[in-house]
């Protein structure tokens, strides 16, 4: 995937702390496994999303470096940051 050609593309990790899921959204130039140690929670999902028009669109591509899949509900969790 050539990330520089897709406007609004970001990477994300969903982590669970205290029974709640939280998004960590970051640049496509950083690998998922580089960001994961800094997350401080239990990793439950990871992948790519497109942020456009105030919405998050999860494209179904997970993280190979973390061996985690993306989930449909990740879009709503990420979108909670945009409100």
N, C-alpha and C positions, 0 to 999 in steps of 0.2 A: 504494500500500500504506500503510495507516494503522498504522505501527509501534507506536504507543502502545496499540493494542488487542490485540496479540499477546504474551502472556506469554513471556518467555525469548528473544525475538527479538534477535539481534545481527547485526552486519555482520562480514565477515572478508575478509582478503586472504591468499593463500598466496604466500609468496616463497621463492625458491631462493637459498641461499648455500652455497658450498663443496660443491655437488652434493646438498645435502639440502633438503627442503621444510619450511618452518616456518609455523605460523599466526600471524596477527596479528588478534586479536578485539577489537572495539570497539563503542561505542554506535551505535544507529541514528540518533542526532542528528548524527553526523559523516558527511560525505560520503566515499565511497571515495577520490575524487581529492584530498581534503584530507589523508587519512592516508598515502597512497602515498609522498609525498616523504620521509616520516620512516622508511620501512620499511628502507631501506638494502640492498635485494636486488633480484634479478630477479623481477618480478611474473609469476606463472604462472596464477593463478585468483583470482576474487573473487566475493562474493555475500552471501547471507543464510543464517543458520542459526538453528535453535531449540535452545536448551539446556534439557533437561528430564530429570529422573530420572538425572542423571549421564551422559547421552548427548547427542550432537550430531546433529541432523537437518538435512541440507542440503535446501532446498526447490527447488533447480533454478533459482532466479532469480539471474542474474549481475549484474554492475555495468555500468550504462549509462555512468557517468562515466569509467570506465576502459576500456570496451569489452572486458571480460573475462567469460568464462563461468564458471559454477560447474561442478564435476565431482563425480561420485559419491564418489570417494576423498577428497574434502575433509572429509567427515564424520569419517573415521578420523584424519586429521591434526589436526583441531580437537579431537577427543576425547582425543588424547594429552595435551592440557593438563589434562584433567579427572581424570587418573589420579594 
